């Protein structure tokens, strides 16, 4: 699982770097979080397919990067702890029986709305699946990330469940040290 976390977070970092390299006009113009999230999703899915091709794996076979996804098993609303959730971006299979690789929430630093709720969702979605619970198919994500971004920079928090401690761990990162922290945590 840690190897998948490391790979997914590296691909996410590189996809965000693509945003700053290729979509600077959007960042400078202050387009909506939805637009930036959709662009990250596009780059991320391309990188997942390239990873499988280059490494001759099927790690990302049947995995998709979905934006504003709000459905669960059987087309039911995505529910965690009795609350409907719709994450900004999710790397998932649509089979619902396999774990999500990544859940992501994004915000501009000057947009405080829903920040606490978004971070609470990430915390809940990385917890282990509980057999028989209504949110069984929506939990157990390998890693969650909250990213604050602006036209110049991004920074955030990485969420994951540490089975040895039986609790959700959270680690802050800055753009320039994200890959070092990923290596330290999951390398």
N, C-alpha and C positions, 0 to 999 in steps of 0.2 A: 504493500500500500504506500509506503514512504517513497518508493521509486516513482510510482504514478504521481504522487503529490509533487515531487521534484520536477518531473517532466511537464506536468500541467502548469505549474507556476512559472517555469521557464518559458513555456509557450505564451502564457499570459503576458509576462514581462516583455517578450519580443513583440507581441501584438500591440501593446501600448507604445513601445518604441516606434512601431510602424505609424501609429497615430501622429506622433510628434514629427516624424520624418515626412510622411505622405499627406497628412491632413491638417497641416498647420493653418491653412486658410480657415477651415472650420473652427479650429480652436481660437484663432484670433478674432473671428466673427462672433464668437460666443454662441454657437448653435446649441440646440437643446442636448441634454444628457441622452435622450433617446437616439439622436443621430450619432453621437460619439459611441454609444454602446453598440449600435448596429454595425458601425465600422470596426470596432474591436472584434465583434462576433465574426465578421467576414474574414478578417486577418487570422483570427484564432482557428477557424475551421480549415482554412487553407494550410496553416501550419500543422494542424493535426494530420491532414491527409499526406502532406509532404513527409512528416515524421514517419508514418507507417511505411511509405514508399522507400524512403532512404534507409530505414533500419530493418526493412523486410519483416515488419510486425503487423499485427492486427489489433493493437492496443486501442485504436480509435475506430475500428470497424463498428458500424452501427451506433456510433456516438455522434451527437449533433450539438451545435452551439445555438441555443435558442434565446431570443430576447423577449422579455416581458411574458414569460411562459407561466400560465396559471392553471394547467390541467394536470391531473394525476391519473392513476390507474382507472381504466374504463371511462375516461373523459370527465370524471368527477372533478370538482374544484380542488386545487391543491390546498390542503389543510395541514397545519402544524399547531399542536396544542390548542385546537379548537378555533384557530384563526385562519382565514383564507390568506394565502401568501401568493405574491407574484414578484419573483426576483428579477432584477434587471437583466441578468444573463445567467444561463445555466448550461453546463456541459453534461449531457445526459443521453441515455438510450431512451427510446420511446417505448421500450418493453416494460419499463417500471419495475422489473424484478432485479435489475442490476443497480448498483449504487451510482449516484451522480458523482462525477469527478470533481466538479467545481460549481459553486454558487458565488455570484458576484453582485455586489451593490456598488453603485457609483454616485458621487455627488460632487457638485462644485462646492468649494469651501464656503462660499457665501450663500449656500442654500441649506439652512439648518432644518428645513421641514423633513419630517419622517426619519431623520437620522437615527434616533434612539430605536425606533421601531425596526428599521432596516438592520441595525446591528443585532437586535434581539432575534430577528429572523435567521441571520447567519449563525448565531449561537445555537439556535434550536435545530437548524438543518444539518449541522455537522455532528450532532449527537447520534449515537447508535439507534438503529431501528428497533422498535419494541414490538415483538410479535403480537398480533391481535389488536394493535392500536389503530385508530383511524388514520394516523399520520405515518404508518409503517413505510409506505412507498416514498415518502417525501423527506425522510431523515436518512442519516448514514452517508451524507456527502463526504467525500474524502477531504475536501478543503473548502473553506469559505474565504472570500477576500472582500474587504471594504476599501474602496479607493476614492480619495479626494483628488480632484484634478483641476488644473486651470491651464491657461495658454502656455505657461512656462514649465510646469512641473506636475508631478503626481507623487502621492505618498499614501500610506494606509495601514491596514491591519490584516494579518493572516490569522484565520481561525481553523483549528483542527481539534479532533477529539484524541486525547492521549489515553489509550486503553490502560496503560500501567497505573496512571493516576486516577482514572475513571472520571475525568473532567475535561471540559473544553479549555484549551490553551489559546492565548491570544498574543501575537507578537507584532509590534509596530515595525514599519519599514519606511525607508525613504527611497526615492527612485534610484539613486546611485548605489544603494547597498542591498537592494531587493535580492539579487541573485546570490550574494554572499550569505544573507540570512537564510535563504532557501537551502543552500548547501549546508549551512550550520545545523539547521533543524532536521532536514530530511536526507542529507547527503551520505 
